[in-house]
Amino acid sequence: MAVQTTPQQASEVPEGGFSGAALRADFPMYEVPTRSGKRLVFLDAAASAPKPRVVIDAIAETYAHHYANVHRGIYELSEDATSRFEGARQAVARFINAPSEREVVFVRNATEAINLVAYSWGRTNVGEGDRVVTTQLEHHANIVPWQQLCAEVGATLEYVAITDDGRLDMDDLRAKLEPREGRPPRLLAVAGVSNALGTINPVREIVRMAHDAGALALVDAAQSAPHMPVDVADIGCDFLAISGHKMLGPSGIGALWGRRELLEAMPPFMTGGSMIIRVSLEGAEWNSVPHKFEAGTPAIAEAIGWGAAIGYLENLGMERVREHERYLFTHAWEALSAIPGLRLLGPADPEIHAGVISMVMDEIHPHDVATIFDAEGVAVRAGHHCAQPVMLRYDIPATTRASFYVYNDLDDVEALAGAVRSARRVFGVGG
Ligand SMILES: Cc1ncc(COP(=O)(O)O)c(C=O)c1O
């Protein structure tokens, strides 16, 4: 796929980057008219990203010509489907620089990946009196499974505090990692990027701190892997969770990456077909990893579609994707900061803020803001973003969140700022 830049768009393209406007042609979603009749300005990738045609085609093509169950048949179609499905696993492994594709477990989404660790690793490695540490800026997916685990085994869950500008409080992290009665926490679970604040956490440093303290480290990369290079070898973590649907792939497919020796030692999460090598009336013997964790028929076409999404992103280059979003963020932050009565959450520094901007408008509820935005063709998310502890921290019920991706450009930034001004006019709180 060639990324074309026309001369008119040149001013919208960061040096060495690509044109978001040109990429929109790859996304059939943009062909659907909005009910307002306005141009669609899609700013909700953080919830779920649109799908480029290559992904839709890969899914359709799988169902049309390459579909059979995987790992089971010894006929041509099944072998074909299996090799495409396993090719997708290799693509995921390559994308996160996993040492081996056997460390990539297909699951439904990041939520399931984290639950897998909490149930399988957690129930065998965390016990009474132990501690698990997470942070206050996590998505519920990286909080509730640990709450459940700790409640069940009699462990304690602790949360690293966040600063007024939405960064993790590193002194508090250090304190939380200190041993208590000679015991370090068992695990530190942290997001690469906060979906509610946009903060990019220094995961490499955090993982090193966790390891130095004697804890394992899980990184929730649901919001980082789609938008910047994510390299498990470089981060040094023990587990990493990702969702396909947030990185241009289909919903219903995600992955847990885990260090091989940890996965080998963990008991299965779910049991049944495919995850065994032998079953008798007395019991069963587990398959090798990753299959031990993949009970039942997997999401075959979805995995293959995700492989196509990864190919699309690799073609753009993840460094360039990050650069593109940093560019849009910088312009958006500047434009929005100039609007009176608008509070922006998260750090102002573009080096540690991803392409996600959460805002609160004095006197106007985020749902009303989003409704007015919709009338302008601007699609954003309003709510607590499954991060209620973040809302509690800043004493707000919800935010309006705009999130950028590869198909956005400076016109979208301008439309966002224009929609904020419209909302303020409609509610009579200034222009
Ligand atoms: C940071 C983060 N973690 C985890 C999740 C859960 O992802 P999924 O719903 O795909 O399981 C999300 C989804 O918004 C997220 O933003």
The ligand as an SDF file (V2000), in Angstrom:
LIG
                    3D

 16 16  0  0  0  0  0  0  0  0999 V2000
   -6.1240    0.9530   28.5260 C   0  0  0  0  0  0  0  0  0  0  0  0
   -7.1500   -0.0890   28.1840 C   0  0  0  0  0  0  0  0  0  0  0  0
   -7.0250   -1.3190   28.6770 N   0  0  0  0  0  0  0  0  0  0  0  0
   -7.8810   -2.2970   28.4150 C   0  0  0  0  0  0  0  0  0  0  0  0
   -8.9790   -2.0660   27.6280 C   0  0  0  0  0  0  0  0  0  0  0  0
   -9.9180   -3.1710   27.3610 C   0  0  0  0  0  0  0  0  0  0  0  0
   -9.8910   -3.4840   26.0180 O   0  0  0  0  0  0  0  0  0  0  0  0
  -10.9660   -4.5180   25.4490 P   0  0  0  0  0  0  0  0  0  0  0  0
  -12.2990   -3.9040   25.7070 O   0  0  0  0  0  0  0  0  0  0  0  0
  -10.6190   -4.6080   24.0120 O   0  0  0  0  0  0  0  0  0  0  0  0
  -10.7580   -5.7610   26.1920 O   0  0  0  0  0  0  0  0  0  0  0  0
   -9.1840   -0.7940   27.0870 C   0  0  0  0  0  0  0  0  0  0  0  0
  -10.3630   -0.5080   26.2770 C   0  0  0  0  0  0  0  0  0  0  0  0
  -10.7670    0.6230   26.1150 O   0  0  0  0  0  0  0  0  0  0  0  0
   -8.2430    0.2060   27.3800 C   0  0  0  0  0  0  0  0  0  0  0  0
   -8.3910    1.4400   26.8800 O   0  0  0  0  0  0  0  0  0  0  0  0
  1  2  1  0
  2  3  1  0
  2 15  2  0
  3  4  2  0
  4  5  1  0
  5  6  1  0
  5 12  2  0
  6  7  1  0
  7  8  1  0
  8  9  2  0
  8 10  1  0
  8 11  1  0
 12 13  1  0
 12 15  1  0
 13 14  2  0
 15 16  1  0
M  END
$$$$
